[in-house]
Amino acid sequence: MASPVLQFIAVTSGGRAFDIAFPLHPQTRSAQSVSDLVTALLDVVSNHAQRRDDVSDGDILQALAMTAAIRGRMLDGEPASIEQLTRQLYGEAWQAVNAASDFAAGRA
């Protein structure tokens, strides 16, 4: 049986869109919740970046990495196992975005 996949379309402020097929971990409880969180996090990042002229893309990536590490450390489990899972999930997500097709997003 194939692994579950979350289809996600990400649209940049410049009008480029990416059609991404994210593989979901077999123990994912709710693909909808994952999708909702990704959307909410991207909205927060976009809103913050639009209000500030002193934030770089590197600053954003650094903050997201720190947030993932903090959230992982807050879990009740072996830190080394959680770190390994975080690296695995990040690697799979990165492969998915690299494999995504991109296109010009239509504007209404």
C-alpha distances in whole Angstrom, upper triangle without the diagonal:
4,7,9,12,16,18,21,24,27,31,33,37,38,36,33,29,26,23,20,17,16,13,13,13,11,14,15,17,18,17,20,22,21,22,25,26,26,28,30,31,31,34,35,35,37,39,41,41,43,45,46,47,47,43,42,38,38,40,37,34,36,36,32,32,34,33,29,31,33,31,29,32,33,30,30,29,29,30,29,26,26,27,24,22,24,24,20,20,23,22,18,20,23,20,19,23,24,21,22,24,28,30,33,33,35,38,40
4,6,9,12,14,18,21,24,27,30,33,34,32,29,26,22,19,17,13,13,10,10,11,10,14,14,16,17,15,18,20,19,19,23,24,23,25,28,28,28,30,32,32,33,36,37,37,39,42,43,44,44,40,38,34,35,36,33,31,33,33,29,29,32,30,27,29,31,29,27,30,31,28,29,28,29,29,28,25,24,25,23,20,21,22,18,17,20,19,15,17,19,17,15,19,20,18,18,21,24,27,30,29,32,35,36
4,6,10,13,16,19,21,25,28,31,32,31,28,24,21,18,15,11,10,7,7,8,7,10,11,13,14,12,16,17,15,16,20,20,19,22,24,24,25,27,29,29,30,33,34,34,36,39,39,41,41,37,35,32,32,33,30,28,30,30,26,25,28,27,23,25,28,25,23,27,27,25,26,25,25,26,25,21,21,22,20,16,18,18,15,14,16,16,12,14,17,15,13,17,18,17,17,20,23,26,29,28,31,33,35
4,7,10,13,17,19,23,25,29,30,28,26,22,19,16,13,10,9,6,5,8,7,10,9,11,11,9,12,14,12,13,16,17,17,19,21,22,22,25,27,27,28,30,32,32,34,36,37,39,39,35,34,30,31,32,29,26,29,28,25,25,27,25,22,25,27,24,23,26,26,24,26,25,26,26,26,22,21,22,21,17,18,19,16,14,16,17,13,13,17,15,13,16,18,17,16,19,22,24,27,26,28,31,32
4,6,9,13,15,19,22,25,27,25,22,18,15,12,10,6,5,5,5,9,10,12,10,13,11,8,11,13,11,11,15,16,14,16,19,19,19,22,24,24,25,28,29,29,31,33,34,36,36,32,31,27,28,29,26,24,27,26,23,23,26,24,21,24,26,23,22,26,27,24,27,26,27,27,26,23,22,22,21,18,18,18,16,13,15,15,11,11,14,13,10,13,15,14,13,16,18,20,23,22,25,27,29
4,6,10,12,16,19,22,24,22,20,16,13,11,8,6,5,6,7,10,12,14,11,12,10,7,9,11,8,7,11,12,11,12,16,16,16,18,21,21,21,24,26,26,27,30,31,33,33,30,28,25,26,27,24,22,25,24,20,21,24,22,20,23,24,22,22,25,25,24,26,26,27,27,27,24,22,23,22,18,18,19,16,13,15,16,12,11,14,14,10,12,15,14,12,15,17,19,21,20,22,24,26
4,7,10,13,17,20,21,19,17,13,10,7,6,5,6,9,10,14,16,17,14,16,13,10,10,13,11,9,12,14,12,12,16,17,16,18,21,21,21,23,25,25,26,29,31,32,33,29,28,24,26,27,24,22,25,25,21,23,26,24,22,25,27,24,24,28,28,27,30,29,31,30,30,27,25,25,24,21,20,21,19,16,16,17,14,12,14,14,10,11,14,13,10,12,14,15,18,16,19,21,23
4,6,10,13,16,18,16,14,10,8,6,5,6,7,11,12,15,18,19,16,17,14,11,11,13,11,8,11,12,9,9,13,14,12,14,17,17,17,20,22,22,22,25,27,28,29,26,25,21,23,24,21,20,23,22,19,21,24,22,20,24,25,23,24,27,27,27,29,30,31,30,30,28,25,25,25,22,20,21,19,16,16,17,14,11,13,14,10,10,13,13,10,11,12,14,15,14,16,18,20
4,7,10,13,14,12,10,7,5,5,6,9,10,14,15,19,22,23,20,21,18,14,14,16,14,10,12,14,11,10,14,14,12,14,17,16,15,18,21,20,20,24,25,26,28,25,23,20,22,24,20,20,23,23,20,22,25,23,22,25,27,25,26,30,30,29,32,33,34,32,32,30,28,27,27,24,22,23,22,19,18,19,17,14,15,15,12,10,13,13,9,10,9,10,12,10,13,15,17
4,7,10,12,10,8,5,5,7,8,11,12,16,17,20,23,24,21,22,20,16,16,16,14,11,13,13,10,9,12,12,9,11,14,13,12,15,17,16,17,20,22,23,24,21,19,16,19,20,17,16,20,20,17,19,22,21,20,24,25,24,25,28,28,29,32,32,33,31,31,30,27,26,26,24,22,22,22,18,17,18,17,13,14,15,12,10,13,13,10,11,9,10,11,10,13,14,17
4,7,8,6,6,4,6,9,11,14,16,19,21,24,27,28,25,26,23,20,19,19,18,14,15,16,13,11,14,14,10,11,14,13,11,14,17,15,15,19,20,21,23,20,19,16,19,20,17,18,21,21,19,21,24,23,23,26,27,26,28,31,31,31,35,35,36,34,34,33,30,29,30,27,25,25,25,22,20,21,20,17,17,18,15,12,15,16,12,12,9,9,9,7,10,11,14
4,5,5,5,6,8,12,13,17,18,22,23,26,29,30,27,28,26,22,21,22,20,17,18,18,14,13,15,14,10,11,14,12,9,13,15,13,12,16,17,18,19,17,16,13,17,18,15,16,19,19,18,20,23,22,22,26,27,26,28,31,31,32,36,36,37,34,35,34,31,29,30,28,25,25,26,23,20,22,21,18,17,19,17,13,15,17,14,14,11,11,10,9,12,12,15
4,5,7,9,12,15,17,21,21,25,26,29,32,33,30,31,28,25,24,24,22,19,19,19,17,14,16,15,12,11,14,12,9,11,13,11,10,14,15,15,18,16,15,13,17,18,15,17,20,20,19,22,24,23,24,27,28,28,30,33,33,34,38,38,39,37,37,36,33,32,33,31,28,28,29,26,23,25,25,21,20,22,21,17,19,21,18,17,14,13,11,10,12,11,14
4,6,9,12,16,18,21,23,26,28,31,34,35,32,33,31,28,26,27,25,22,22,23,19,18,19,19,15,15,17,15,12,15,17,14,13,17,17,17,19,18,16,15,18,20,18,19,22,22,22,24,27,26,27,30,31,31,32,35,36,37,40,41,41,39,39,38,35,34,34,33,30,29,30,27,25,26,26,22,21,23,21,17,18,20,17,16,12,11,9,9,11,11,14
4,6,10,13,16,19,21,25,27,30,33,34,31,32,29,26,25,26,24,21,21,22,19,17,19,19,15,15,18,17,14,16,19,16,15,19,20,20,23,21,19,17,21,22,20,21,24,24,23,26,28,27,28,31,32,31,33,36,37,37,41,41,42,40,40,39,36,35,35,33,30,30,30,27,25,26,25,22,21,22,20,17,18,19,16,14,10,9,6,5,8,8,12
4,7,10,13,17,18,22,24,27,30,32,29,31,28,24,24,25,22,19,21,21,18,16,19,19,15,16,19,17,15,18,20,17,17,21,22,22,24,21,19,17,20,22,19,19,23,24,22,24,27,26,26,29,31,30,31,35,35,36,39,39,40,38,37,36,34,32,32,30,28,27,27,25,22,23,22,19,18,19,17,13,14,15,12,10,7,6,5,5,9,11,14
4,7,9,13,15,19,21,24,27,29,26,27,24,21,20,22,19,16,18,19,15,14,17,17,14,15,18,17,15,18,20,19,19,22,23,24,25,23,21,18,21,23,20,19,23,23,21,23,26,25,25,28,30,29,30,33,34,34,37,37,38,36,35,34,32,30,30,28,26,26,25,22,20,21,20,16,16,17,14,11,13,13,10,8,5,5,6,5,9,11,15
4,6,10,12,15,18,21,24,26,23,25,22,19,19,20,18,15,17,18,14,14,17,17,14,16,19,17,16,20,21,20,20,24,25,25,27,23,21,18,20,22,19,18,22,23,20,22,25,24,23,26,28,27,27,31,32,31,35,34,35,33,33,31,29,28,27,25,23,23,22,19,17,18,16,13,13,13,10,8,10,10,6,6,4,7,9,9,12,15,18
4,7,10,13,16,19,22,23,21,23,20,16,17,19,16,14,16,17,14,14,18,18,15,18,21,20,19,22,24,23,23,27,28,29,30,27,25,21,23,25,22,21,24,25,22,23,26,25,24,27,29,27,28,31,32,31,34,34,35,33,33,31,28,28,27,25,23,23,21,19,18,18,15,13,13,13,10,8,10,9,5,6,6,8,11,11,14,16,19
4,6,10,12,16,18,20,18,20,18,14,15,17,14,12,15,16,12,13,17,16,15,17,20,19,19,22,24,23,24,27,28,29,30,26,24,20,22,24,21,19,22,23,19,20,24,23,21,24,26,24,24,28,29,28,31,30,31,30,29,27,25,24,23,21,19,19,17,15,14,14,12,9,10,10,6,6,9,8,5,7,9,12,14,14,17,20,22
4,6,9,13,15,17,15,18,16,12,14,16,13,12,15,16,13,15,18,18,17,20,22,21,22,25,26,26,27,30,31,32,33,29,27,23,25,26,23,21,24,24,21,21,25,23,21,24,26,24,24,27,28,27,29,29,30,28,28,25,24,23,22,19,18,18,16,14,14,14,10,9,11,10,6,8,10,8,7,10,12,15,18,17,20,23,25
4,6,10,12,14,12,15,14,10,13,14,11,10,14,14,11,14,17,16,15,19,21,20,21,24,25,25,27,29,30,31,31,28,26,22,23,24,21,19,22,22,18,19,22,20,18,20,23,21,20,24,25,23,26,25,26,25,24,22,20,20,18,16,15,15,13,10,11,11,8,6,9,9,6,8,11,10,9,13,15,18,20,20,23,25,27
4,7,9,12,10,13,13,10,13,15,11,12,16,16,14,16,19,19,19,22,23,23,24,27,28,28,30,33,33,34,34,30,29,25,25,27,24,21,23,24,20,20,23,21,18,21,23,21,20,23,24,22,24,23,24,23,22,20,18,19,17,14,14,14,11,9,11,11,7,7,11,10,7,11,13,12,12,15,18,21,24,23,26,29,31
4,6,8,6,10,10,8,11,12,9,11,14,14,13,16,18,18,18,21,23,23,24,27,28,28,30,33,33,35,35,31,29,26,26,27,24,22,24,23,19,19,22,20,17,19,21,19,17,21,22,19,21,21,22,21,21,18,16,17,16,12,13,14,11,9,11,12,9,9,13,13,11,13,16,15,15,19,21,24,26,25,28,30,32
4,5,5,9,11,10,13,13,11,13,16,15,15,18,20,19,20,23,24,24,26,29,29,30,32,34,35,36,36,32,31,27,27,28,25,22,24,24,20,19,21,20,16,18,20,17,16,19,20,17,19,17,18,19,18,15,14,15,13,10,11,13,10,8,11,12,10,11,14,14,13,16,18,18,19,22,24,27,30,29,32,34,35
4,6,9,11,11,15,15,13,16,18,18,18,21,23,22,24,27,28,28,30,32,33,33,36,38,38,40,40,36,34,31,31,32,29,26,28,27,24,23,25,23,20,21,23,20,18,21,22,19,19,18,20,20,20,16,16,18,16,12,14,16,13,11,15,16,13,14,18,17,16,19,21,21,21,24,27,30,32,31,34,36,38
4,6,9,10,14,13,12,15,17,17,17,21,22,21,23,26,26,27,29,31,32,33,35,37,38,40,39,35,34,31,31,31,28,26,27,26,23,22,24,22,18,20,21,18,16,19,19,16,16,16,17,19,19,15,14,17,16,12,14,16,14,12,16,17,15,16,19,20,18,21,24,23,24,27,29,32,34,33,35,37,38
4,6,7,10,9,8,11,14,13,14,17,18,18,20,22,23,24,26,28,29,30,32,34,35,37,36,33,32,29,29,29,26,24,25,24,21,21,22,20,17,19,20,17,16,19,19,16,17,17,19,20,20,17,15,17,17,13,14,16,14,12,15,17,14,14,18,19,17,19,22,22,21,25,26,29,31,30,32,33,35
4,7,9,8,9,12,13,13,15,17,18,19,21,23,24,25,27,28,29,31,33,34,36,38,38,34,34,31,31,31,28,26,28,26,22,23,24,21,19,21,21,18,17,20,19,16,18,18,21,22,23,19,17,20,20,16,17,20,18,15,18,20,18,17,21,22,20,22,25,25,24,27,29,31,33,31,33,34,35
4,5,5,6,9,10,11,13,14,15,17,19,20,21,23,24,26,27,29,30,32,33,36,36,33,32,29,30,30,26,25,27,25,22,23,24,21,19,22,22,18,19,22,20,18,20,21,24,24,25,22,19,22,22,18,18,21,19,16,18,20,18,17,21,21,19,21,24,23,22,25,26,28,30,28,29,31,31
4,5,5,6,9,10,11,12,14,15,17,18,20,21,22,24,26,27,28,31,32,34,34,31,30,27,28,28,25,24,26,24,21,22,24,21,19,22,22,19,19,23,22,20,22,23,25,25,25,23,20,22,21,18,17,20,18,14,16,18,16,14,18,19,16,17,21,20,19,21,22,24,26,24,26,27,29
4,5,5,6,9,10,10,12,14,15,16,18,20,21,22,24,26,27,29,30,33,33,30,30,27,29,28,25,24,26,24,21,23,24,21,19,23,23,20,21,24,23,21,24,25,27,27,28,25,23,24,24,21,20,22,21,17,19,21,19,16,20,21,18,19,22,22,20,22,23,24,25,23,25,26,26
4,5,5,6,9,10,10,12,14,15,16,18,20,21,22,24,26,27,29,31,32,28,28,26,27,26,23,22,24,22,19,20,21,18,17,20,20,16,18,21,19,18,21,22,25,24,26,23,20,22,22,19,18,21,20,16,18,20,18,16,20,21,19,19,23,23,21,24,24,26,27,25,27,27,28
4,5,5,6,9,10,11,12,14,15,17,18,20,21,22,24,26,27,30,30,26,26,23,24,24,20,19,21,19,16,17,19,16,14,18,18,15,16,19,18,17,20,21,23,22,23,21,18,19,20,16,15,17,16,13,14,17,15,13,16,18,15,16,19,20,18,21,22,24,25,23,25,26,28
4,5,5,6,9,10,11,12,14,15,16,18,20,21,22,25,26,28,29,25,25,22,24,24,20,19,22,20,17,19,21,18,16,20,21,18,19,22,22,21,24,24,26,25,26,24,21,22,22,19,17,19,18,15,15,18,16,13,16,17,15,15,18,19,16,19,19,21,22,20,22,23,24
4,6,5,6,9,10,11,12,14,15,16,18,20,21,23,25,27,28,25,25,22,24,23,20,20,22,20,17,19,21,17,17,20,20,17,19,22,21,21,24,25,27,26,28,26,22,23,24,21,19,22,21,17,18,21,19,16,19,21,18,18,21,22,20,22,21,23,23,21,22,23,24
4,5,5,6,8,10,10,12,14,15,16,18,20,21,23,25,26,22,22,20,21,20,17,17,19,16,13,16,17,13,13,17,16,14,16,19,18,18,21,22,24,23,25,23,19,20,21,18,16,19,19,15,15,19,17,15,17,20,17,17,21,22,20,22,22,24,24,22,24,24,26
4,6,5,6,9,10,11,12,14,15,16,18,20,21,24,24,20,20,17,19,18,15,14,17,15,12,14,16,13,13,16,17,15,16,20,19,19,23,23,25,23,25,23,20,20,21,18,15,17,17,14,13,16,15,12,14,17,14,13,17,18,16,19,19,20,21,19,22,22,24
4,6,5,6,9,10,10,12,14,15,16,18,20,23,23,20,20,18,20,19,16,16,19,17,14,17,19,16,16,20,20,18,20,23,22,22,26,27,29,27,28,27,23,24,25,22,19,21,21,17,17,19,18,15,17,19,16,15,19,20,17,19,18,19,20,17,19,19,21
4,5,5,6,9,10,11,12,14,15,17,19,21,22,19,20,18,20,19,15,16,18,15,13,16,17,14,15,19,18,16,19,22,20,21,25,26,28,26,28,27,23,23,25,22,20,22,22,19,18,21,20,17,19,22,19,18,22,23,21,22,21,23,23,20,22,21,22
4,5,5,6,9,10,11,12,14,16,17,19,20,16,17,15,16,15,11,12,14,12,9,13,14,11,12,15,15,14,16,19,18,19,23,24,26,24,25,24,21,21,22,20,17,19,20,17,15,19,19,15,17,20,18,16,20,22,20,22,21,22,23,21,23,23,24
4,5,5,6,9,10,10,12,14,16,18,18,15,15,13,15,14,11,12,14,13,10,14,16,13,14,18,18,17,19,22,22,23,26,27,29,26,27,27,23,23,24,22,19,20,21,17,16,19,18,15,16,19,17,14,18,20,17,19,18,19,19,17,20,19,21
4,5,5,6,8,10,10,12,14,17,18,15,16,15,17,16,13,14,17,15,13,17,18,16,17,20,20,19,22,24,24,25,28,30,31,29,31,30,26,26,27,25,22,24,24,21,19,22,22,18,19,22,20,18,21,23,20,22,20,20,20,17,19,18,20
4,6,5,6,9,10,11,13,16,16,14,15,14,16,14,11,13,15,12,11,15,16,13,15,18,18,17,20,22,21,23,27,28,30,27,29,29,25,25,27,25,21,23,24,21,20,23,23,19,20,24,22,20,23,25,23,24,23,24,23,21,23,22,23
4,6,5,6,9,10,11,13,14,11,11,10,12,11,7,10,12,10,9,13,14,12,14,17,17,17,20,22,22,24,27,28,30,27,28,28,24,23,25,24,20,21,23,20,18,21,21,18,18,21,20,18,20,23,21,23,21,22,22,20,22,21,23
4,5,5,6,9,10,12,14,11,12,11,14,13,10,12,15,13,13,16,18,16,18,21,21,21,23,26,26,27,31,32,33,30,32,31,28,27,28,27,23,24,26,23,20,23,23,19,19,23,21,18,21,23,21,22,19,20,19,17,19,18,20
4,6,5,6,9,12,13,12,13,13,16,14,12,15,17,15,15,18,19,17,19,22,22,22,25,27,26,28,32,33,35,32,33,33,30,29,31,29,26,27,28,25,23,26,26,23,23,26,25,22,24,27,24,25,23,23,22,20,21,19,21
4,5,5,6,10,10,9,11,12,14,11,9,13,14,12,13,16,16,15,18,20,20,20,23,25,25,27,30,32,33,30,32,32,28,27,30,28,25,26,28,25,23,26,26,23,23,26,25,23,25,28,26,27,25,25,24,22,24,23,24
4,6,5,7,9,6,8,9,12,10,8,12,14,12,13,16,17,17,19,21,21,22,25,26,27,29,32,34,34,31,32,33,29,28,30,29,25,26,28,25,22,25,26,22,22,25,24,21,23,26,24,25,22,23,22,21,23,21,23
4,6,8,10,9,11,12,15,14,12,15,17,16,17,20,21,20,22,25,25,25,28,30,30,32,36,37,38,35,36,36,33,31,33,32,28,29,31,28,25,28,29,25,24,27,26,23,25,28,25,26,23,23,21,20,21,19,21
4,7,9,9,12,14,16,14,13,17,18,16,18,21,21,20,23,25,25,25,28,30,30,32,36,37,38,35,37,37,34,32,35,33,30,31,33,30,28,30,31,28,27,30,29,26,28,31,29,29,27,27,25,23,25,23,24
4,6,6,9,12,14,12,12,15,16,15,17,20,20,20,22,24,24,25,28,29,29,32,35,37,38,34,36,36,33,31,34,33,29,30,32,30,27,29,31,27,27,30,29,26,28,31,29,30,27,28,26,25,27,25,27
4,6,8,11,13,12,12,16,17,16,18,21,21,22,24,26,26,27,30,31,32,34,38,39,39,36,37,38,35,33,35,34,30,31,33,31,28,30,32,28,27,30,30,27,28,31,29,30,27,27,26,25,27,25,27
4,7,10,11,9,11,14,14,14,17,19,19,20,23,24,24,26,28,29,30,32,36,37,37,34,35,36,33,30,33,33,29,29,32,30,27,29,31,28,26,30,30,27,28,31,30,31,28,29,28,28,30,28,31
4,7,8,6,7,11,11,11,13,15,16,16,19,21,21,22,25,26,27,29,33,34,34,30,31,32,29,27,29,29,25,25,28,26,23,25,27,24,23,26,26,23,24,28,27,28,26,27,26,25,28,27,29
4,5,5,6,9,10,11,13,14,15,17,19,20,21,23,24,26,27,29,33,33,33,30,30,31,28,26,28,28,24,23,26,24,21,23,25,22,20,23,24,21,21,25,24,25,23,24,24,24,27,26,29
4,5,5,6,9,10,11,12,14,15,17,18,20,21,23,24,26,28,31,31,31,28,28,29,26,24,25,25,21,20,23,21,18,19,21,18,16,20,20,17,18,21,20,22,20,22,22,22,25,25,28
4,5,5,6,9,10,10,12,14,15,16,18,20,21,22,24,26,30,30,29,26,26,27,24,21,23,23,20,19,21,20,17,18,21,18,16,20,21,18,18,22,22,24,22,24,25,25,28,28,31
4,6,5,6,9,10,11,12,14,15,16,18,20,21,22,25,28,29,28,25,26,27,24,21,24,24,20,20,23,21,18,20,22,20,18,22,23,20,21,25,24,26,25,27,27,26,29,29,32
4,5,5,6,9,10,10,12,14,15,16,18,20,21,23,27,27,27,24,25,25,22,20,22,22,18,18,21,19,16,18,20,17,16,20,20,17,19,22,21,24,22,24,24,23,26,26,29
4,5,5,6,9,10,11,12,14,15,16,18,20,22,25,25,25,22,22,23,20,17,19,19,15,15,17,16,12,15,17,14,13,17,17,15,16,20,20,22,21,23,24,24,27,27,30
4,5,5,6,9,10,11,12,14,15,17,18,20,24,24,24,20,20,22,19,16,19,19,15,15,18,17,14,16,19,17,16,19,20,18,20,23,23,26,25,27,28,28,31,31,34
4,5,5,6,9,10,10,12,14,15,16,19,22,23,23,20,21,22,19,17,19,19,15,16,19,17,15,18,20,17,17,21,21,19,21,25,24,27,26,28,28,28,31,30,33
4,5,5,6,9,10,10,12,14,15,17,21,21,21,18,19,20,16,15,17,16,12,13,16,14,11,15,16,14,14,18,18,16,19,22,21,24,23,26,26,26,29,29,31
4,5,5,6,9,10,11,12,14,16,19,19,19,16,16,17,14,12,14,14,10,11,14,13,10,13,15,14,13,17,18,17,18,22,22,25,25,27,29,28,31,32,34
4,6,5,6,9,10,11,12,15,18,18,18,15,16,17,14,12,15,15,12,13,16,15,13,16,19,17,17,21,22,20,22,25,25,28,28,31,32,31,34,34,36
4,5,5,6,8,10,11,13,16,17,18,15,17,17,14,13,16,15,12,14,16,15,13,17,18,16,17,21,21,20,22,25,25,28,27,30,31,30,33,33,35
4,6,5,6,9,10,11,15,15,16,13,14,14,11,10,12,11,8,10,13,11,10,13,15,13,15,18,18,18,20,23,23,26,26,29,30,29,32,33,35
4,5,5,6,9,10,13,13,13,10,11,12,9,8,11,11,8,10,13,13,12,15,17,16,17,20,21,21,23,25,26,29,29,32,34,33,36,36,39
4,5,5,6,9,12,13,14,11,13,14,11,11,14,14,11,14,17,15,15,18,20,19,20,23,24,24,26,28,28,32,32,34,35,34,37,37,39
4,5,5,7,11,12,13,11,14,14,10,11,14,12,10,13,15,14,14,17,19,17,19,22,22,22,25,27,27,30,31,33,34,33,36,36,38
4,5,5,9,9,10,8,10,10,6,7,10,9,8,11,13,12,13,16,17,17,18,21,22,22,24,26,27,30,31,34,35,34,37,38,40
4,5,8,8,9,6,10,11,8,8,12,12,11,13,16,15,16,19,20,20,22,24,25,26,28,30,30,34,34,37,39,38,41,41,43
4,7,9,11,9,13,13,10,12,15,14,13,16,18,17,18,21,22,22,24,26,27,27,29,31,32,35,35,38,39,38,41,41,43
4,6,9,8,12,11,8,11,13,12,12,15,17,16,17,20,21,21,23,25,26,27,29,31,31,34,35,38,40,38,41,41,43
4,7,9,12,11,9,12,15,14,14,18,18,18,20,23,23,23,26,28,28,30,32,33,34,37,38,41,43,41,44,45,46
4,6,9,8,7,10,12,11,13,16,16,17,19,21,22,22,25,26,27,29,31,32,33,37,38,41,43,42,45,46,47
4,6,5,6,9,10,11,12,14,15,17,18,20,21,23,24,26,27,29,30,32,33,37,38,41,44,43,46,47,49
4,5,5,6,9,10,10,12,14,15,16,18,20,21,22,24,26,27,28,30,31,35,36,39,41,41,44,45,47
4,5,5,6,9,10,11,12,14,15,16,18,20,21,23,24,26,27,29,30,34,35,39,41,41,44,45,48
4,5,5,6,9,10,10,12,14,15,17,18,20,21,23,24,26,27,29,32,34,37,40,39,43,44,46
4,5,5,6,9,10,10,12,14,15,16,18,20,21,22,24,26,27,31,32,35,37,37,40,41,43
4,5,5,6,9,10,10,12,14,15,16,18,20,21,22,24,26,29,31,34,36,36,39,40,43
4,5,5,6,9,10,11,12,14,15,17,18,20,21,23,24,28,30,33,36,36,39,40,43
4,5,5,6,8,10,11,12,14,15,16,18,20,21,23,26,28,31,34,33,37,38,40
4,5,5,6,8,10,10,12,14,15,16,18,20,21,25,26,29,31,31,34,36,38
4,6,5,6,9,10,10,12,14,15,16,18,20,24,25,29,31,31,34,36,39
4,5,5,6,9,10,11,12,14,15,17,18,22,24,28,30,30,34,36,38
4,5,5,6,9,10,11,12,14,15,17,20,22,25,28,27,31,32,35
4,5,5,6,9,10,11,12,14,15,19,20,24,26,26,29,31,34
4,5,5,6,9,10,11,12,14,18,20,23,26,26,30,32,35
4,5,5,6,9,10,11,12,16,18,22,25,25,28,30,33
4,5,5,6,9,10,11,14,16,19,22,22,25,27,30
4,5,5,6,9,10,13,15,18,21,21,25,27,30
4,6,5,6,9,12,14,18,21,22,26,28,31
4,5,5,6,10,12,16,19,19,23,25,28
4,5,5,8,10,13,16,17,20,22,26
4,6,8,10,14,17,18,22,24,28
4,7,9,13,17,18,21,24,27
4,6,10,13,14,18,21,24
4,7,11,12,15,18,22
4,7,9,12,15,19
4,6,9,12,16
4,6,9,13
4,6,10
4,7
4
